[in-house]
Amino acid sequence: KFSSKLALTLILFFILIIAFLPWTQTITVTGQLSAYTPFERPQDIEAQITGRIKKWHIFQGVRVRQGDLILELDDYDPNFMSPDLLVLLEQRRVALTETRKAALARAAQLDKRIGEMQNIVKAAVPSAQARVVEAENKVREAYQKVEASKIAVTTAELNVDRHKQLAEQGLVSQRELEVAIQSAIASKADLTGAQANLKAAEQGMKALSFGRDQVNAEVLQRLLDAEAARDASIAEAAKAADQLADVALRMSNAEQRRSASRILAPMDGTVVKMMQAGAGETVRQGDKIVRLSPTSADKAIEMTADGLDAPLLNVGRKVRILF
């Protein structure tokens, strides 16, 4: 009799527990953490250059902040390997700048000297018509070269714009873009030289029109020498400007590659996956280095459940996720 009462009491107690305690069911699913907004979903960080791994600065599972150093690479491109490359390029830039300034200063001094000589030459009249005609032909030829150089510059600039668009689309390499830029710079230098030659030809024609038969030969020769020296100075300045542009381009490329060799975290987040490579191993441009899950309060889960468990998953039902 006592046993029957005890059994009845336990049954009633069990029924009360079932009636008043929350009922929890557990199912197993597969999936991954994600986010509602695309920019807060896990993102892969790729290598911008080909290089050798120098040092890892993070481990899988650690949290990083935006700007934290993730990986250092040694660039083994032969054009950028030298550790003193930027220093040497800076020294060359300074030297070319001084060379250009000196050439322009010489041209200015020669211009003043030529002006004084021309005042003397203007007293003589008139020069041989045949020489004047010859000078006019040289001017015409120089003018045609200037026009041709202008067309070449326009074509080269259009080629650079086209290569920039193709580079943004990934259809041409950075090297091809650099070659197009250098070609445009060279075309501009050719135009400057052609304009200098045109100016020299025009000045020569003016000098001949004064009448060389009545001009002191020594003064005239000094004038021509000064004009030639001035034109040479202008050409030297144009060449230095061309070389300065090339140095500036190389410095910019070197700085960009140095920056690309230090891979930084683009956002706050957690490192969820690392490339299986250690110090001394080579990574290629475009290789996925790490996968970063951004820090976000707007979390979402993409999961797949068994069909038999589908009745337990209803819209609006609260669930607890255990990993």
Secondary structure, DSSP 8 states (H G I E B T S, - for coil): -HHHHHHHHHHHHHHHHHHHS--------EEEEEESSGGGS-EEEE-SS-EEEEEE---TT-EE-TT-EEEEEEE--TTT--TTHHHHHHHHHHHHHHHHHHHHHHHHHHHHHHHHHHHHHTTS----HHHHHHHHHHHHHHHHHHHHHHHHHHHHHHHHHHHHHHHHTTSS-HHHHHHHHHHHHHHHHHHHHHHHHHHHHHHHHHHHHT-GGGS-HHHHHHHHHHHHHHHHHHHHHHHHHHHHHHHHHHHHHHHHHHHHTEEE-SSSEEEEEE-S--TT-EE-TT-EEEEEEE--S-EEEEEE--GGGGGG--TT-------
